[in-house]
Amino acid sequence: MGIEKMDAVTKRIIKKWKKQGTFVRFLNGDTMCCRLDNLAYVSLEDAMKNIDIWVVDWDMNLTEKEIERVRTPEWREGLQFN
């Protein structure tokens, strides 16, 4: 999906993700448990592929509307991770 073809919500999401840069997976599923042995850096691509089973901070700076968009499988199918 080229940036010029994205709607405004998608553009905001991508901009926020680029600014965030790295994503943290909480291995035990508890976002309040920040022990080093519970944290792992993951790519955005891996986070999206495992969105229903992993707890990752991909939603850290997103609005409720943006989170709802990301949770839509059809929307995620259009993402390109190049």
N, C-alpha and C positions, 0 to 999 in steps of 0.2 A: 504494500500500500504506500504510494508516494505521498509525501507530506502535502503536496498541492491538492490531492484528492480527498484529504481527510476533512471531516466536519470539525467544528470548533471544539467540541468536547474531546474528541480523539486527539486533536492537536495539543490541548492543555495537558492531557494525560501523558503523552509522549514527552512533552517539555519537562514536566515534573520528574518523570523517570530518568531522563537524561541528566537532570540536575542532581538527582539522588545518586546516580552512578552505580552504587553497589547495593546488593540486596542480602538481607540476613534471614536465614532459616532458623527457626526455633525448633530444635530437634525433638524436644519432648512436647511441643505444641503449646507451651506456656510462654506468652510474650512478656510476662513479668519476671521470668527466670533468665537472668542475663549472665549466668555463669559461663565461662569460656567453653566448657565441655558441652554446653547446650546450644552453642551458636556455630553456624557454618555460613560462609559466603556462598551464594549461588547466583547463577546468571539469571537474568530476567526470563530468558527462554525456558530454563528449567523450572523457574517459579510458575510460569504460565502453564507449562505441560503438566504440572503437579498441583494446580491450584485447588483442587478438591481434596487433596490428601496432605499437603504440607501447609504449615503455618509460616508465612514469609511476610516481611514488612513492605511488600509492594504497594500496599494501600496507605502508607504512612502519611503522605501529604495530599491525598485525594479527597474530594468532596463525596458526599453520599451518592450524588448523581453519577460521578465518575466511577465510583466503586461498582455501582449497579451496571454500568456499561462494561466494565472489565469482566464481570461475572457472567456476561452473556457469551456462551460458547461460539456463536456465529461471529461475534466481534473479534474474539481471540484468534479464530481461524484466519483472519485477514492480516494478522501481524506478521511482519518480516523481521528477522533478527540478524541482519547482515551488518 
